Amino acid sequence: MKWMSTAQAAIVVTGRPEVSKYWLQNASIATAFMWLVAADLHLGIGFGAVYHSEDAGESRIRESYVREVLNIPSDRRIVAILGLGFPVEKPKAKKMLERSDTVFYESYQGENE
């Protein structure tokens, strides 16, 4: 996450598998809420994935690095890092998908049904 070097602050999001079997979902929801609050405060925010659910080896490498640098206890899984800061310039607006392409009523009606 080379962009992290320009962040003015960071939040490391962790989960505790021994506390909840839904640790990953809980951490993901918490991350989403932090993202929304940052956006509401007009902060720039970047998401850096650390945990990799499909590659245990890669996840171990990433988590170990963050754990060692920040002295995070071994009972925490490191899900992601959110980089925060005040943007130098306003980012370009993102093109959003049409609601009719993503919201369906009664049954799924998209491609690859």
trRosetta pair geometry for C-beta under 8 A, 3 or more apart (Angstrom, degrees):
i j d omega theta_ij theta_ji phi_ij phi_ji
1 4 4.2 57 121 -20 109 116
1 46 7.7 144 -162 125 114 127
1 48 4.1 -5 -95 -122 146 138
1 81 6.8 -140 23 69 173 127
1 83 7.3 176 164 -38 130 132
2 5 6.3 -34 -179 7 53 111
3 6 6.1 -59 -171 37 56 104
3 7 7.1 71 135 -40 74 95
3 46 5.6 -121 114 177 134 173
3 48 8.0 -169 63 -73 101 113
3 83 6.5 -179 116 55 95 166
4 7 5.2 -37 -155 7 49 121
4 10 6.5 29 -154 -88 103 137
4 46 7.5 -139 -80 84 64 133
4 48 6.3 -4 -66 -49 118 154
4 81 6.7 17 -110 117 133 136
4 83 5.0 -145 -116 -85 68 134
6 83 8.0 64 74 172 66 139
6 85 7.0 -89 131 9 75 170
7 10 5.5 77 115 -66 143 90
7 46 6.8 -117 -83 35 119 117
7 83 3.3 -114 -90 -166 147 104
7 84 6.0 78 -167 45 106 37
7 85 5.1 -155 -149 -30 52 118
8 84 6.3 -70 62 101 82 71
8 85 3.8 122 7 -109 98 93
8 86 6.8 16 0 10 150 73
9 83 7.7 146 84 -161 45 49
9 84 4.5 -23 70 65 93 108
9 85 6.8 160 23 -70 71 67
10 81 5.5 -3 -175 -177 118 104
10 82 6.5 157 -158 80 62 51
10 83 5.2 -26 -102 -103 89 57
10 84 6.6 179 -86 15 34 82
11 34 6.2 -121 83 -178 161 155
11 81 7.1 159 79 -158 46 55
11 82 4.5 -3 54 53 97 105
11 84 6.9 52 -9 -19 95 120
12 66 6.5 154 -133 176 131 127
12 70 6.3 164 -25 90 163 174
12 72 7.0 -114 127 -80 151 140
12 78 6.3 -41 -178 -143 108 102
12 80 7.8 179 -153 95 48 42
12 81 5.3 -22 -102 -104 66 81
13 27 5.2 125 155 -171 107 100
13 30 6.3 164 -143 94 118 112
13 31 5.0 -9 -98 -78 170 101
13 34 7.6 -152 -80 20 121 150
13 78 7.6 110 79 -164 52 57
13 79 4.6 -55 104 63 98 110
13 80 4.8 8 46 57 116 81
13 81 7.3 -164 13 -82 79 29
13 82 6.8 64 -27 -14 109 100
14 27 6.7 -115 111 -115 17 130
14 72 6.7 -178 -85 -165 145 134
14 76 4.0 0 -180 -179 137 120
14 77 6.3 148 -162 72 75 44
14 78 5.5 -39 -103 -101 84 52
14 79 6.3 171 -110 3 24 89
15 20 7.7 -90 -173 63 98 102
15 23 3.4 119 167 166 119 101
15 24 5.8 -125 16 -74 177 41
15 26 6.3 131 -122 69 108 99
15 27 4.0 -87 -62 -40 108 132
15 76 6.9 133 63 -161 31 70
15 77 4.9 -23 63 59 87 100
15 79 5.6 70 -11 -45 104 118
16 19 4.0 42 102 13 117 116
16 20 6.8 79 79 23 79 80
16 23 5.6 -156 59 -119 37 130
16 75 6.0 25 -135 141 96 92
16 76 5.9 -47 -82 -105 78 62
16 77 7.3 177 -84 13 26 81
17 20 7.5 -100 -141 67 25 50
17 21 7.4 40 -159 -111 69 40
17 23 5.0 -97 -81 7 49 152
17 77 6.2 64 -27 -18 101 124
18 75 6.1 -49 18 -164 130 108
19 23 6.8 101 62 -86 87 108
20 23 5.0 142 78 -63 90 70
20 26 6.1 50 93 -11 150 145
22 25 4.5 -49 -176 47 90 116
22 26 5.4 98 119 -29 90 97
23 26 5.7 -57 -143 38 28 111
23 27 6.2 25 160 -17 65 108
23 77 6.6 98 131 37 136 122
24 27 5.9 -54 -144 39 29 109
24 28 6.2 31 154 -21 63 109
24 51 7.2 -147 -120 122 104 157
24 53 7.2 61 -141 -85 157 121
24 77 7.6 -38 -79 91 81 142
24 79 6.8 150 -133 -108 67 120
25 28 5.6 -56 -147 36 30 113
25 29 6.4 29 156 -19 65 104
26 29 5.9 -55 -148 35 29 108
26 30 6.3 29 154 -18 64 107
27 30 5.6 -54 -147 38 32 113
27 31 6.3 37 152 -24 65 105
27 77 7.9 -111 -30 84 162 98
27 79 4.3 158 141 -27 143 162
27 80 7.6 149 151 17 113 94
28 31 5.6 -51 -149 33 31 115
28 32 6.6 33 152 -20 63 103
28 79 7.0 -138 -64 -176 64 146
29 32 5.7 -52 -152 33 34 112
29 33 6.6 30 153 -16 65 104
30 33 5.9 -57 -151 37 32 109
30 34 6.4 33 152 -19 66 105
31 34 5.7 -55 -148 36 31 111
31 35 6.4 37 151 -23 64 105
31 47 7.5 77 174 -124 124 111
31 79 6.9 -123 -50 112 136 131
31 80 5.8 49 -115 56 145 136
31 82 6.7 171 -146 -54 88 122
32 35 5.5 -52 -151 32 32 116
32 36 6.6 31 152 -18 65 104
33 36 5.7 -51 -148 35 35 111
33 37 6.4 35 154 -17 66 104
34 37 5.8 -54 -148 37 33 110
34 38 6.3 35 153 -20 65 106
34 82 6.0 -153 117 -7 131 172
35 38 5.8 -56 -150 36 28 112
35 39 6.4 27 154 -17 64 107
35 45 5.8 169 -133 121 70 154
35 47 7.3 -9 -94 -69 125 110
35 82 7.0 -142 -77 -125 76 136
36 39 5.7 -55 -147 37 31 111
36 40 6.3 33 153 -21 65 107
37 40 5.6 -55 -148 36 31 114
37 41 6.4 22 155 -11 65 109
38 41 5.8 -65 -150 44 30 105
38 43 4.3 -80 -170 66 84 118
38 44 8.0 -48 160 85 115 15
38 45 4.2 84 119 -59 149 137
38 82 7.4 -161 -35 166 157 133
38 84 6.0 -125 -131 -118 131 109
39 42 7.5 36 -179 -79 35 27
39 43 7.2 -89 -71 53 25 72
39 45 6.7 -80 -58 16 73 129
42 86 7.9 31 121 -129 87 79
43 84 5.3 -4 163 -161 134 95
43 85 6.7 134 -169 66 90 19
43 86 6.6 -73 -128 -85 65 52
43 87 8.0 134 -178 -18 35 83
44 84 7.0 141 79 -160 62 43
44 85 5.1 -24 59 72 107 73
44 86 6.5 108 5 -161 99 9
44 87 3.9 118 -58 -58 125 90
44 91 7.5 121 -118 -29 100 118
45 82 5.9 -15 -164 -174 101 103
45 83 6.9 150 -156 79 46 56
45 84 5.6 -7 -103 -102 75 69
46 82 7.0 152 74 -160 48 52
46 83 4.2 -6 53 54 103 107
47 80 6.1 -22 -166 -175 83 135
47 82 6.2 -20 -102 -105 57 71
48 80 6.0 148 79 -167 55 78
48 81 4.3 -14 63 61 116 92
48 82 7.5 -165 22 -77 81 25
48 83 6.6 66 -16 -20 114 102
49 52 7.0 87 145 -77 115 74
49 79 7.9 -64 -146 159 61 58
49 80 5.5 -43 -111 -106 39 94
50 59 7.5 85 141 -144 62 69
50 62 4.7 178 -163 142 69 121
50 63 5.9 105 155 -80 110 65
50 66 5.8 -22 -135 -11 145 150
50 78 4.6 -50 112 122 147 99
50 79 6.3 100 54 116 100 16
50 80 5.5 -176 10 -95 89 31
50 81 6.2 81 -40 -15 117 87
51 59 5.4 29 -152 -140 49 113
51 62 7.4 -151 -66 89 24 129
51 63 6.7 46 -86 -69 66 112
51 77 5.9 54 -96 157 129 106
51 78 6.2 177 -51 91 88 53
51 79 4.7 -36 5 -124 128 45
51 80 7.0 -70 19 -47 90 64
52 55 4.5 -25 128 56 129 90
52 56 7.7 -148 86 -70 92 19
52 58 4.7 -12 49 92 157 110
52 59 4.0 -144 43 -66 82 89
52 62 6.8 105 -12 20 106 140
53 59 7.5 85 -56 -71 24 143
55 58 3.9 24 119 24 122 116
55 59 6.1 150 91 -19 68 87
56 59 5.6 -58 -145 40 30 114
56 60 6.2 37 155 -25 65 104
57 60 5.7 -51 -149 30 29 113
57 61 6.7 28 153 -17 62 103
58 61 5.8 -53 -152 34 33 111
58 62 6.3 28 154 -14 67 108
59 62 5.9 -58 -145 41 31 108
59 63 5.8 24 161 -14 68 113
60 63 6.1 -58 -137 43 23 106
60 64 6.0 27 161 -24 62 112
61 64 6.0 -58 -146 34 22 111
61 65 6.6 24 157 -21 60 106
62 65 6.0 -58 -157 30 28 111
62 66 6.7 16 155 -8 65 107
62 78 7.4 -143 122 87 89 118
63 66 6.0 -61 -149 42 33 104
63 67 5.7 37 154 -25 69 113
63 77 6.7 -54 -125 -157 144 61
63 78 4.5 158 -129 39 85 109
64 67 5.5 -55 -140 38 28 116
64 68 6.2 25 162 -18 64 108
65 68 6.2 -62 -152 36 24 106
65 69 6.4 17 157 -14 63 111
66 69 5.9 -59 -144 39 30 108
66 70 6.0 -11 170 16 67 115
66 72 6.7 6 125 13 85 137
66 78 4.9 165 82 175 138 168
66 81 7.0 -159 -121 -55 138 122
67 70 6.9 -82 -142 55 17 83
67 71 7.7 44 171 -124 54 7
67 72 4.5 -99 -128 57 64 99
67 74 7.1 60 -161 -92 142 59
67 76 7.9 165 -108 75 102 97
67 78 6.4 -139 -58 -29 84 136
68 71 7.6 21 -166 -70 23 44
72 76 5.5 -89 165 66 108 130
72 78 6.4 87 100 -73 163 114
73 76 5.5 91 72 2 81 102
78 81 7.9 5 174 -51 108 84
87 90 6.6 109 102 -93 136 31
87 91 6.4 -97 -145 -32 161 87
97 101 5.0 -108 170 75 108 125
97 102 5.3 94 107 -33 131 124
98 101 4.6 90 66 0 87 105
98 102 7.4 164 87 3 49 90
99 102 6.2 -81 -149 50 35 93
99 103 5.1 -15 176 20 81 119
100 103 7.0 -58 -100 54 23 82
101 110 7.0 77 -167 -116 59 105
104 107 6.6 -66 148 96 123 33
104 108 5.3 106 80 -119 165 38
104 109 5.0 163 -131 20 125 89
104 110 6.8 -105 -56 -32 135 88
108 113 6.5 163 110 -124 102 86
109 113 7.2 -9 -137 -90 29 123
110 113 6.8 155 71 -72 52 78
